Amino acid sequence: MGARLADARFTLEKVACLGCCSLAPVMTIDEDTHGRLDPARASAIVDAVRSRATIGEISDALRSVWGSYRPGR
């Protein structure tokens, strides 16, 4: 069982493998995989998804924070 965030839009689940070792640590949101995460990057992605941003907009926002970004798939 995962932990549901206060807004009930996201559930956190720990899994053994997402098949993305070269991008670790990673998270998936719906069908999208995001890699090479740290707490700030993960938070920025969740905030962008909360605001219903597109993957392109998420990538642009992350580039402005920490340089080049290529979501893993």
GUTOR-205445 format. One record per atom (N, C-alpha, C, CB): residue number from 1; residue in three letters; atom name; z, x, y. Coordinates in nm, 3 decimals. Glycine has a CB too. Example, Ala and Ser with C-alpha at 12.3 -4.5 7.8 and 13.67 -1.06 7.14 Angstrom:
# residues 2
<rec seq="1" type="ala" atom="N" c3="0.780" c1="1.319" c2="-0.569"/>
<rec seq="1" type="ala" atom="CA" c3="0.780" c1="1.230" c2="-0.450"/>
<rec seq="1" type="ala" atom="C" c3="0.780" c1="1.320" c2="-0.330"/>
<rec seq="1" type="ala" atom="CB" c3="0.905" c1="1.131" c2="-0.447"/>
<rec seq="2" type="ser" atom="N" c3="0.708" c1="1.285" c2="-0.225"/>
<rec seq="2" type="ser" atom="CA" c3="0.714" c1="1.367" c2="-0.106"/>
<rec seq="2" type="ser" atom="C" c3="0.787" c1="1.290" c2="0.003"/>
<rec seq="2" type="ser" atom="CB" c3="0.572" c1="1.408" c2="-0.060"/>
//
This chain:
# residues 73
<rec seq="1" type="met" atom="N" c3="0.000" c1="0.084" c2="-0.118"/>
<rec seq="1" type="met" atom="CA" c3="0.000" c1="0.000" c2="0.000"/>
<rec seq="1" type="met" atom="C" c3="0.000" c1="0.087" c2="0.123"/>
<rec seq="1" type="met" atom="CB" c3="0.120" c1="-0.095" c2="0.000"/>
<rec seq="2" type="gly" atom="N" c3="-0.079" c1="0.047" c2="0.221"/>
<rec seq="2" type="gly" atom="CA" c3="-0.086" c1="0.122" c2="0.344"/>
<rec seq="2" type="gly" atom="C" c3="0.006" c1="0.064" c2="0.450"/>
<rec seq="2" type="gly" atom="CB" c3="-0.227" c1="0.124" c2="0.396"/>
<rec seq="3" type="ala" atom="N" c3="0.024" c1="0.139" c2="0.556"/>
<rec seq="3" type="ala" atom="CA" c3="0.105" c1="0.094" c2="0.668"/>
<rec seq="3" type="ala" atom="C" c3="0.013" c1="0.031" c2="0.772"/>
<rec seq="3" type="ala" atom="CB" c3="0.187" c1="0.211" c2="0.730"/>
<rec seq="4" type="arg" atom="N" c3="0.042" c1="-0.090" c2="0.812"/>
<rec seq="4" type="arg" atom="CA" c3="-0.040" c1="-0.159" c2="0.911"/>
<rec seq="4" type="arg" atom="C" c3="0.012" c1="-0.125" c2="1.050"/>
<rec seq="4" type="arg" atom="CB" c3="-0.039" c1="-0.313" c2="0.887"/>
<rec seq="5" type="leu" atom="N" c3="-0.080" c1="-0.091" c2="1.142"/>
<rec seq="5" type="leu" atom="CA" c3="-0.041" c1="-0.062" c2="1.279"/>
<rec seq="5" type="leu" atom="C" c3="0.002" c1="-0.190" c2="1.349"/>
<rec seq="5" type="leu" atom="CB" c3="-0.157" c1="0.005" c2="1.356"/>
<rec seq="6" type="ala" atom="N" c3="0.073" c1="-0.176" c2="1.458"/>
<rec seq="6" type="ala" atom="CA" c3="0.132" c1="-0.290" c2="1.528"/>
<rec seq="6" type="ala" atom="C" c3="0.029" c1="-0.394" c2="1.570"/>
<rec seq="6" type="ala" atom="CB" c3="0.206" c1="-0.242" c2="1.650"/>
<rec seq="7" type="asp" atom="N" c3="-0.092" c1="-0.352" c2="1.605"/>
<rec seq="7" type="asp" atom="CA" c3="-0.192" c1="-0.450" c2="1.648"/>
<rec seq="7" type="asp" atom="C" c3="-0.260" c1="-0.520" c2="1.530"/>
<rec seq="7" type="asp" atom="CB" c3="-0.298" c1="-0.381" c2="1.734"/>
<rec seq="8" type="ala" atom="N" c3="-0.226" c1="-0.481" c2="1.407"/>
<rec seq="8" type="ala" atom="CA" c3="-0.278" c1="-0.540" c2="1.283"/>
<rec seq="8" type="ala" atom="C" c3="-0.428" c1="-0.525" c2="1.265"/>
<rec seq="8" type="ala" atom="CB" c3="-0.243" c1="-0.687" c2="1.280"/>
<rec seq="9" type="arg" atom="N" c3="-0.491" c1="-0.437" c2="1.342"/>
<rec seq="9" type="arg" atom="CA" c3="-0.634" c1="-0.413" c2="1.325"/>
<rec seq="9" type="arg" atom="C" c3="-0.663" c1="-0.296" c2="1.233"/>
<rec seq="9" type="arg" atom="CB" c3="-0.699" c1="-0.389" c2="1.460"/>
<rec seq="10" type="phe" atom="N" c3="-0.564" c1="-0.211" c2="1.210"/>
<rec seq="10" type="phe" atom="CA" c3="-0.584" c1="-0.092" c2="1.129"/>
<rec seq="10" type="phe" atom="C" c3="-0.473" c1="-0.081" c2="1.024"/>
<rec seq="10" type="phe" atom="CB" c3="-0.587" c1="0.034" c2="1.216"/>
<rec seq="11" type="thr" atom="N" c3="-0.510" c1="-0.032" c2="0.909"/>
<rec seq="11" type="thr" atom="CA" c3="-0.414" c1="-0.002" c2="0.805"/>
<rec seq="11" type="thr" atom="C" c3="-0.431" c1="0.143" c2="0.767"/>
<rec seq="11" type="thr" atom="CB" c3="-0.430" c1="-0.096" c2="0.681"/>
<rec seq="12" type="leu" atom="N" c3="-0.322" c1="0.217" c2="0.761"/>
<rec seq="12" type="leu" atom="CA" c3="-0.326" c1="0.357" c2="0.722"/>
<rec seq="12" type="leu" atom="C" c3="-0.298" c1="0.367" c2="0.573"/>
<rec seq="12" type="leu" atom="CB" c3="-0.224" c1="0.442" c2="0.802"/>
<rec seq="13" type="glu" atom="N" c3="-0.385" c1="0.437" c2="0.501"/>
<rec seq="13" type="glu" atom="CA" c3="-0.365" c1="0.459" c2="0.359"/>
<rec seq="13" type="glu" atom="C" c3="-0.388" c1="0.605" c2="0.328"/>
<rec seq="13" type="glu" atom="CB" c3="-0.459" c1="0.369" c2="0.276"/>
<rec seq="14" type="lys" atom="N" c3="-0.300" c1="0.664" c2="0.251"/>
<rec seq="14" type="lys" atom="CA" c3="-0.316" c1="0.800" c2="0.203"/>
<rec seq="14" type="lys" atom="C" c3="-0.396" c1="0.794" c2="0.074"/>
<rec seq="14" type="lys" atom="CB" c3="-0.178" c1="0.870" c2="0.182"/>
<rec seq="15" type="val" atom="N" c3="-0.503" c1="0.872" c2="0.067"/>
<rec seq="15" type="val" atom="CA" c3="-0.586" c1="0.876" c2="-0.054"/>
<rec seq="15" type="val" atom="C" c3="-0.598" c1="1.020" c2="-0.101"/>
<rec seq="15" type="val" atom="CB" c3="-0.727" c1="0.814" c2="-0.028"/>
<rec seq="16" type="ala" atom="N" c3="-0.624" c1="1.038" c2="-0.228"/>
<rec seq="16" type="ala" atom="CA" c3="-0.635" c1="1.173" c2="-0.284"/>
<rec seq="16" type="ala" atom="C" c3="-0.765" c1="1.241" c2="-0.244"/>
<rec seq="16" type="ala" atom="CB" c3="-0.625" c1="1.167" c2="-0.436"/>
<rec seq="17" type="cys" atom="N" c3="-0.874" c1="1.164" c2="-0.233"/>
<rec seq="17" type="cys" atom="CA" c3="-1.002" c1="1.227" c2="-0.207"/>
<rec seq="17" type="cys" atom="C" c3="-1.099" c1="1.128" c2="-0.143"/>
<rec seq="17" type="cys" atom="CB" c3="-1.062" c1="1.284" c2="-0.336"/>
<rec seq="18" type="leu" atom="N" c3="-1.167" c1="1.175" c2="-0.038"/>
<rec seq="18" type="leu" atom="CA" c3="-1.276" c1="1.099" c2="0.022"/>
<rec seq="18" type="leu" atom="C" c3="-1.409" c1="1.170" c2="-0.002"/>
<rec seq="18" type="leu" atom="CB" c3="-1.252" c1="1.080" c2="0.174"/>
<rec seq="19" type="gly" atom="N" c3="-1.405" c1="1.281" c2="-0.076"/>
<rec seq="19" type="gly" atom="CA" c3="-1.527" c1="1.355" c2="-0.105"/>
<rec seq="19" type="gly" atom="C" c3="-1.581" c1="1.433" c2="0.013"/>
<rec seq="19" type="gly" atom="CB" c3="-1.631" c1="1.262" c2="-0.154"/>
<rec seq="20" type="cys" atom="N" c3="-1.493" c1="1.474" c2="0.103"/>
<rec seq="20" type="cys" atom="CA" c3="-1.535" c1="1.542" c2="0.226"/>
<rec seq="20" type="cys" atom="C" c3="-1.453" c1="1.668" c2="0.250"/>
<rec seq="20" type="cys" atom="CB" c3="-1.523" c1="1.448" c2="0.346"/>
<rec seq="21" type="cys" atom="N" c3="-1.431" c1="1.747" c2="0.147"/>
<rec seq="21" type="cys" atom="CA" c3="-1.344" c1="1.864" c2="0.161"/>
<rec seq="21" type="cys" atom="C" c3="-1.386" c1="1.957" c2="0.274"/>
<rec seq="21" type="cys" atom="CB" c3="-1.342" c1="1.942" c2="0.031"/>
<rec seq="22" type="ser" atom="N" c3="-1.516" c1="1.972" c2="0.294"/>
<rec seq="22" type="ser" atom="CA" c3="-1.564" c1="2.064" c2="0.397"/>
<rec seq="22" type="ser" atom="C" c3="-1.537" c1="2.013" c2="0.538"/>
<rec seq="22" type="ser" atom="CB" c3="-1.712" c1="2.090" c2="0.380"/>
<rec seq="23" type="leu" atom="N" c3="-1.501" c1="1.886" c2="0.552"/>
<rec seq="23" type="leu" atom="CA" c3="-1.471" c1="1.827" c2="0.683"/>
<rec seq="23" type="leu" atom="C" c3="-1.322" c1="1.800" c2="0.704"/>
<rec seq="23" type="leu" atom="CB" c3="-1.548" c1="1.699" c2="0.700"/>
<rec seq="24" type="ala" atom="N" c3="-1.241" c1="1.835" c2="0.606"/>
<rec seq="24" type="ala" atom="CA" c3="-1.099" c1="1.799" c2="0.608"/>
<rec seq="24" type="ala" atom="C" c3="-1.027" c1="1.854" c2="0.731"/>
<rec seq="24" type="ala" atom="CB" c3="-1.031" c1="1.850" c2="0.481"/>
<rec seq="25" type="pro" atom="N" c3="-0.928" c1="1.781" c2="0.779"/>
<rec seq="25" type="pro" atom="CA" c3="-0.888" c1="1.648" c2="0.736"/>
<rec seq="25" type="pro" atom="C" c3="-0.984" c1="1.542" c2="0.790"/>
<rec seq="25" type="pro" atom="CB" c3="-0.745" c1="1.618" c2="0.782"/>
<rec seq="26" type="val" atom="N" c3="-0.998" c1="1.434" c2="0.715"/>
<rec seq="26" type="val" atom="CA" c3="-1.093" c1="1.328" c2="0.749"/>
<rec seq="26" type="val" atom="C" c3="-1.026" c1="1.191" c2="0.749"/>
<rec seq="26" type="val" atom="CB" c3="-1.212" c1="1.328" c2="0.652"/>
<rec seq="27" type="met" atom="N" c3="-1.094" c1="1.095" c2="0.813"/>
<rec seq="27" type="met" atom="CA" c3="-1.055" c1="0.955" c2="0.803"/>
<rec seq="27" type="met" atom="C" c3="-1.182" c1="0.873" c2="0.801"/>
<rec seq="27" type="met" atom="CB" c3="-0.961" c1="0.912" c2="0.921"/>
<rec seq="28" type="thr" atom="N" c3="-1.174" c1="0.756" c2="0.741"/>
<rec seq="28" type="thr" atom="CA" c3="-1.286" c1="0.664" c2="0.746"/>
<rec seq="28" type="thr" atom="C" c3="-1.240" c1="0.537" c2="0.816"/>
<rec seq="28" type="thr" atom="CB" c3="-1.340" c1="0.633" c2="0.604"/>
<rec seq="29" type="ile" atom="N" c3="-1.330" c1="0.482" c2="0.894"/>
<rec seq="29" type="ile" atom="CA" c3="-1.310" c1="0.353" c2="0.958"/>
<rec seq="29" type="ile" atom="C" c3="-1.434" c1="0.272" c2="0.926"/>
<rec seq="29" type="ile" atom="CB" c3="-1.285" c1="0.365" c2="1.114"/>
<rec seq="30" type="asp" atom="N" c3="-1.414" c1="0.165" c2="0.852"/>
<rec seq="30" type="asp" atom="CA" c3="-1.525" c1="0.085" c2="0.800"/>
<rec seq="30" type="asp" atom="C" c3="-1.617" c1="0.177" c2="0.720"/>
<rec seq="30" type="asp" atom="CB" c3="-1.603" c1="0.014" c2="0.916"/>
<rec seq="31" type="glu" atom="N" c3="-1.740" c1="0.194" c2="0.760"/>
<rec seq="31" type="glu" atom="CA" c3="-1.836" c1="0.276" c2="0.685"/>
<rec seq="31" type="glu" atom="C" c3="-1.849" c1="0.417" c2="0.741"/>
<rec seq="31" type="glu" atom="CB" c3="-1.971" c1="0.209" c2="0.685"/>
<rec seq="32" type="asp" atom="N" c3="-1.777" c1="0.450" c2="0.847"/>
<rec seq="32" type="asp" atom="CA" c3="-1.794" c1="0.578" c2="0.917"/>
<rec seq="32" type="asp" atom="C" c3="-1.685" c1="0.677" c2="0.881"/>
<rec seq="32" type="asp" atom="CB" c3="-1.796" c1="0.556" c2="1.067"/>
<rec seq="33" type="thr" atom="N" c3="-1.727" c1="0.801" c2="0.851"/>
<rec seq="33" type="thr" atom="CA" c3="-1.635" c1="0.909" c2="0.818"/>
<rec seq="33" type="thr" atom="C" c3="-1.627" c1="1.003" c2="0.938"/>
<rec seq="33" type="thr" atom="CB" c3="-1.680" c1="0.985" c2="0.690"/>
<rec seq="34" type="his" atom="N" c3="-1.506" c1="1.041" c2="0.975"/>
<rec seq="34" type="his" atom="CA" c3="-1.483" c1="1.133" c2="1.087"/>
<rec seq="34" type="his" atom="C" c3="-1.403" c1="1.250" c2="1.034"/>
<rec seq="34" type="his" atom="CB" c3="-1.408" c1="1.062" c2="1.206"/>
<rec seq="35" type="gly" atom="N" c3="-1.451" c1="1.371" c2="1.061"/>
<rec seq="35" type="gly" atom="CA" c3="-1.387" c1="1.489" c2="1.005"/>
<rec seq="35" type="gly" atom="C" c3="-1.340" c1="1.589" c2="1.107"/>
<rec seq="35" type="gly" atom="CB" c3="-1.479" c1="1.555" c2="0.913"/>
<rec seq="36" type="arg" atom="N" c3="-1.276" c1="1.696" c2="1.052"/>
<rec seq="36" type="arg" atom="CA" c3="-1.219" c1="1.804" c2="1.131"/>
<rec seq="36" type="arg" atom="C" c3="-1.123" c1="1.749" c2="1.236"/>
<rec seq="36" type="arg" atom="CB" c3="-1.330" c1="1.887" c2="1.199"/>
<rec seq="37" type="leu" atom="N" c3="-1.032" c1="1.665" c2="1.190"/>
<rec seq="37" type="leu" atom="CA" c3="-0.943" c1="1.592" c2="1.279"/>
<rec seq="37" type="leu" atom="C" c3="-0.813" c1="1.666" c2="1.307"/>
<rec seq="37" type="leu" atom="CB" c3="-0.912" c1="1.458" c2="1.220"/>
<rec seq="38" type="asp" atom="N" c3="-0.759" c1="1.637" c2="1.422"/>
<rec seq="38" type="asp" atom="CA" c3="-0.621" c1="1.670" c2="1.455"/>
<rec seq="38" type="asp" atom="C" c3="-0.565" c1="1.541" c2="1.515"/>
<rec seq="38" type="asp" atom="CB" c3="-0.609" c1="1.795" c2="1.555"/>
<rec seq="39" type="pro" atom="N" c3="-0.437" c1="1.533" c2="1.546"/>
<rec seq="39" type="pro" atom="CA" c3="-0.382" c1="1.407" c2="1.595"/>
<rec seq="39" type="pro" atom="C" c3="-0.453" c1="1.352" c2="1.719"/>
<rec seq="39" type="pro" atom="CB" c3="-0.237" c1="1.426" c2="1.626"/>
<rec seq="40" type="ala" atom="N" c3="-0.490" c1="1.439" c2="1.812"/>
<rec seq="40" type="ala" atom="CA" c3="-0.556" c1="1.393" c2="1.935"/>
<rec seq="40" type="ala" atom="C" c3="-0.694" c1="1.335" c2="1.905"/>
<rec seq="40" type="ala" atom="CB" c3="-0.569" c1="1.508" c2="2.036"/>
<rec seq="41" type="arg" atom="N" c3="-0.769" c1="1.400" c2="1.817"/>
<rec seq="41" type="arg" atom="CA" c3="-0.902" c1="1.352" c2="1.781"/>
<rec seq="41" type="arg" atom="C" c3="-0.894" c1="1.219" c2="1.707"/>
<rec seq="41" type="arg" atom="CB" c3="-0.976" c1="1.455" c2="1.695"/>
<rec seq="42" type="ala" atom="N" c3="-0.802" c1="1.209" c2="1.613"/>
<rec seq="42" type="ala" atom="CA" c3="-0.787" c1="1.084" c2="1.539"/>
<rec seq="42" type="ala" atom="C" c3="-0.749" c1="0.970" c2="1.633"/>
<rec seq="42" type="ala" atom="CB" c3="-0.681" c1="1.100" c2="1.428"/>
<rec seq="43" type="ser" atom="N" c3="-0.659" c1="0.996" c2="1.725"/>
<rec seq="43" type="ser" atom="CA" c3="-0.617" c1="0.896" c2="1.822"/>
<rec seq="43" type="ser" atom="C" c3="-0.733" c1="0.853" c2="1.911"/>
<rec seq="43" type="ser" atom="CB" c3="-0.502" c1="0.949" c2="1.907"/>
<rec seq="44" type="ala" atom="N" c3="-0.815" c1="0.949" c2="1.956"/>
<rec seq="44" type="ala" atom="CA" c3="-0.931" c1="0.917" c2="2.041"/>
<rec seq="44" type="ala" atom="C" c3="-1.030" c1="0.828" c2="1.967"/>
<rec seq="44" type="ala" atom="CB" c3="-1.001" c1="1.046" c2="2.087"/>
<rec seq="45" type="ile" atom="N" c3="-1.051" c1="0.854" c2="1.838"/>
<rec seq="45" type="ile" atom="CA" c3="-1.143" c1="0.772" c2="1.759"/>
<rec seq="45" type="ile" atom="C" c3="-1.088" c1="0.631" c2="1.744"/>
<rec seq="45" type="ile" atom="CB" c3="-1.168" c1="0.835" c2="1.622"/>
<rec seq="46" type="val" atom="N" c3="-0.961" c1="0.619" c2="1.709"/>
<rec seq="46" type="val" atom="CA" c3="-0.900" c1="0.486" c2="1.692"/>
<rec seq="46" type="val" atom="C" c3="-0.906" c1="0.410" c2="1.824"/>
<rec seq="46" type="val" atom="CB" c3="-0.753" c1="0.499" c2="1.644"/>
<rec seq="47" type="asp" atom="N" c3="-0.876" c1="0.476" c2="1.936"/>
<rec seq="47" type="asp" atom="CA" c3="-0.883" c1="0.410" c2="2.066"/>
<rec seq="47" type="asp" atom="C" c3="-1.025" c1="0.361" c2="2.096"/>
<rec seq="47" type="asp" atom="CB" c3="-0.837" c1="0.505" c2="2.177"/>
<rec seq="48" type="ala" atom="N" c3="-1.125" c1="0.442" c2="2.063"/>
<rec seq="48" type="ala" atom="CA" c3="-1.265" c1="0.403" c2="2.086"/>
<rec seq="48" type="ala" atom="C" c3="-1.303" c1="0.284" c2="1.998"/>
<rec seq="48" type="ala" atom="CB" c3="-1.359" c1="0.521" c2="2.060"/>
<rec seq="49" type="val" atom="N" c3="-1.260" c1="0.285" c2="1.873"/>
<rec seq="49" type="val" atom="CA" c3="-1.291" c1="0.174" c2="1.784"/>
<rec seq="49" type="val" atom="C" c3="-1.220" c1="0.047" c2="1.831"/>
<rec seq="49" type="val" atom="CB" c3="-1.250" c1="0.208" c2="1.639"/>
<rec seq="50" type="arg" atom="N" c3="-1.097" c1="0.061" c2="1.878"/>
<rec seq="50" type="arg" atom="CA" c3="-1.024" c1="-0.055" c2="1.931"/>
<rec seq="50" type="arg" atom="C" c3="-1.101" c1="-0.121" c2="2.045"/>
<rec seq="50" type="arg" atom="CB" c3="-0.885" c1="-0.013" c2="1.980"/>
<rec seq="51" type="ser" atom="N" c3="-1.167" c1="-0.039" c2="2.126"/>
<rec seq="51" type="ser" atom="CA" c3="-1.241" c1="-0.093" c2="2.239"/>
<rec seq="51" type="ser" atom="C" c3="-1.382" c1="-0.136" c2="2.200"/>
<rec seq="51" type="ser" atom="CB" c3="-1.249" c1="0.010" c2="2.351"/>
<rec seq="52" type="arg" atom="N" c3="-1.411" c1="-0.133" c2="2.066"/>
<rec seq="52" type="arg" atom="CA" c3="-1.539" c1="-0.174" c2="2.011"/>
<rec seq="52" type="arg" atom="C" c3="-1.655" c1="-0.086" c2="2.058"/>
<rec seq="52" type="arg" atom="CB" c3="-1.567" c1="-0.318" c2="2.049"/>
<rec seq="53" type="ala" atom="N" c3="-1.626" c1="0.041" c2="2.078"/>
<rec seq="53" type="ala" atom="CA" c3="-1.730" c1="0.135" c2="2.117"/>
<rec seq="53" type="ala" atom="C" c3="-1.824" c1="0.159" c2="1.998"/>
<rec seq="53" type="ala" atom="CB" c3="-1.669" c1="0.268" c2="2.166"/>
<rec seq="54" type="thr" atom="N" c3="-1.948" c1="0.195" c2="2.029"/>
<rec seq="54" type="thr" atom="CA" c3="-2.042" c1="0.231" c2="1.923"/>
<rec seq="54" type="thr" atom="C" c3="-2.013" c1="0.373" c2="1.878"/>
<rec seq="54" type="thr" atom="CB" c3="-2.189" c1="0.217" c2="1.972"/>
<rec seq="55" type="ile" atom="N" c3="-2.069" c1="0.411" c2="1.763"/>
<rec seq="55" type="ile" atom="CA" c3="-2.051" c1="0.548" c2="1.715"/>
<rec seq="55" type="ile" atom="C" c3="-2.104" c1="0.648" c2="1.818"/>
<rec seq="55" type="ile" atom="CB" c3="-2.122" c1="0.568" c2="1.578"/>
<rec seq="56" type="gly" atom="N" c3="-2.215" c1="0.617" c2="1.881"/>
<rec seq="56" type="gly" atom="CA" c3="-2.268" c1="0.705" c2="1.986"/>
<rec seq="56" type="gly" atom="C" c3="-2.171" c1="0.721" c2="2.101"/>
<rec seq="56" type="gly" atom="CB" c3="-2.400" c1="0.650" c2="2.037"/>
<rec seq="57" type="glu" atom="N" c3="-2.109" c1="0.611" c2="2.143"/>
<rec seq="57" type="glu" atom="CA" c3="-2.011" c1="0.617" c2="2.251"/>
<rec seq="57" type="glu" atom="C" c3="-1.887" c1="0.694" c2="2.209"/>
<rec seq="57" type="glu" atom="CB" c3="-1.973" c1="0.475" c2="2.295"/>
<rec seq="58" type="ile" atom="N" c3="-1.846" c1="0.676" c2="2.083"/>
<rec seq="58" type="ile" atom="CA" c3="-1.732" c1="0.752" c2="2.032"/>
<rec seq="58" type="ile" atom="C" c3="-1.765" c1="0.901" c2="2.035"/>
<rec seq="58" type="ile" atom="CB" c3="-1.694" c1="0.707" c2="1.887"/>
<rec seq="59" type="ser" atom="N" c3="-1.884" c1="0.937" c2="1.987"/>
<rec seq="59" type="ser" atom="CA" c3="-1.926" c1="1.077" c2="1.987"/>
<rec seq="59" type="ser" atom="C" c3="-1.928" c1="1.133" c2="2.128"/>
<rec seq="59" type="ser" atom="CB" c3="-2.064" c1="1.091" c2="1.922"/>
<rec seq="60" type="asp" atom="N" c3="-1.981" c1="1.056" c2="2.223"/>
<rec seq="60" type="asp" atom="CA" c3="-1.986" c1="1.101" c2="2.363"/>
<rec seq="60" type="asp" atom="C" c3="-1.846" c1="1.123" c2="2.418"/>
<rec seq="60" type="asp" atom="CB" c3="-2.061" c1="1.000" c2="2.449"/>
<rec seq="61" type="ala" atom="N" c3="-1.755" c1="1.030" c2="2.389"/>
<rec seq="61" type="ala" atom="CA" c3="-1.618" c1="1.043" c2="2.438"/>
<rec seq="61" type="ala" atom="C" c3="-1.551" c1="1.167" c2="2.380"/>
<rec seq="61" type="ala" atom="CB" c3="-1.536" c1="0.918" c2="2.404"/>
<rec seq="62" type="leu" atom="N" c3="-1.573" c1="1.192" c2="2.251"/>
<rec seq="62" type="leu" atom="CA" c3="-1.512" c1="1.308" c2="2.188"/>
<rec seq="62" type="leu" atom="C" c3="-1.573" c1="1.437" c2="2.239"/>
<rec seq="62" type="leu" atom="CB" c3="-1.525" c1="1.300" c2="2.037"/>
<rec seq="63" type="arg" atom="N" c3="-1.704" c1="1.439" c2="2.263"/>
<rec seq="63" type="arg" atom="CA" c3="-1.768" c1="1.559" c2="2.320"/>
<rec seq="63" type="arg" atom="C" c3="-1.704" c1="1.595" c2="2.454"/>
<rec seq="63" type="arg" atom="CB" c3="-1.920" c1="1.536" c2="2.338"/>
<rec seq="64" type="ser" atom="N" c3="-1.674" c1="1.494" c2="2.534"/>
<rec seq="64" type="ser" atom="CA" c3="-1.615" c1="1.521" c2="2.665"/>
<rec seq="64" type="ser" atom="C" c3="-1.474" c1="1.580" c2="2.651"/>
<rec seq="64" type="ser" atom="CB" c3="-1.611" c1="1.393" c2="2.749"/>
<rec seq="65" type="val" atom="N" c3="-1.406" c1="1.550" c2="2.540"/>
<rec seq="65" type="val" atom="CA" c3="-1.271" c1="1.601" c2="2.519"/>
<rec seq="65" type="val" atom="C" c3="-1.272" c1="1.740" c2="2.457"/>
<rec seq="65" type="val" atom="CB" c3="-1.193" c1="1.506" c2="2.430"/>
<rec seq="66" type="trp" atom="N" c3="-1.358" c1="1.762" c2="2.355"/>
<rec seq="66" type="trp" atom="CA" c3="-1.351" c1="1.891" c2="2.284"/>
<rec seq="66" type="trp" atom="C" c3="-1.483" c1="1.945" c2="2.235"/>
<rec seq="66" type="trp" atom="CB" c3="-1.262" c1="1.877" c2="2.168"/>
<rec seq="67" type="gly" atom="N" c3="-1.589" c1="1.929" c2="2.314"/>
<rec seq="67" type="gly" atom="CA" c3="-1.716" c1="1.994" c2="2.279"/>
<rec seq="67" type="gly" atom="C" c3="-1.799" c1="1.915" c2="2.181"/>
<rec seq="67" type="gly" atom="CB" c3="-1.690" c1="2.129" c2="2.223"/>
<rec seq="68" type="ser" atom="N" c3="-1.880" c1="1.985" c2="2.105"/>
<rec seq="68" type="ser" atom="CA" c3="-1.976" c1="1.917" c2="2.016"/>
<rec seq="68" type="ser" atom="C" c3="-1.906" c1="1.839" c2="1.906"/>
<rec seq="68" type="ser" atom="CB" c3="-2.071" c1="2.019" c2="1.955"/>
<rec seq="69" type="tyr" atom="N" c3="-1.965" c1="1.727" c2="1.873"/>
<rec seq="69" type="tyr" atom="CA" c3="-1.909" c1="1.641" c2="1.769"/>
<rec seq="69" type="tyr" atom="C" c3="-2.024" c1="1.581" c2="1.688"/>
<rec seq="69" type="tyr" atom="CB" c3="-1.820" c1="1.529" c2="1.831"/>
<rec seq="70" type="arg" atom="N" c3="-2.013" c1="1.594" c2="1.558"/>
<rec seq="70" type="arg" atom="CA" c3="-2.110" c1="1.533" c2="1.467"/>
<rec seq="70" type="arg" atom="C" c3="-2.033" c1="1.460" c2="1.360"/>
<rec seq="70" type="arg" atom="CB" c3="-2.206" c1="1.639" c2="1.404"/>
<rec seq="71" type="pro" atom="N" c3="-2.034" c1="1.324" c2="1.367"/>
<rec seq="71" type="pro" atom="CA" c3="-1.958" c1="1.252" c2="1.265"/>
<rec seq="71" type="pro" atom="C" c3="-2.013" c1="1.282" c2="1.127"/>
<rec seq="71" type="pro" atom="CB" c3="-1.962" c1="1.102" c2="1.291"/>
<rec seq="72" type="gly" atom="N" c3="-1.925" c1="1.309" c2="1.031"/>
<rec seq="72" type="gly" atom="CA" c3="-1.968" c1="1.334" c2="0.894"/>
<rec seq="72" type="gly" atom="C" c3="-2.003" c1="1.205" c2="0.826"/>
<rec seq="72" type="gly" atom="CB" c3="-1.860" c1="1.407" c2="0.815"/>
<rec seq="73" type="arg" atom="N" c3="-2.101" c1="1.212" c2="0.741"/>
<rec seq="73" type="arg" atom="CA" c3="-2.140" c1="1.092" c2="0.663"/>
<rec seq="73" type="arg" atom="C" c3="-2.160" c1="1.132" c2="0.522"/>
<rec seq="73" type="arg" atom="CB" c3="-2.268" c1="1.026" c2="0.718"/>
//
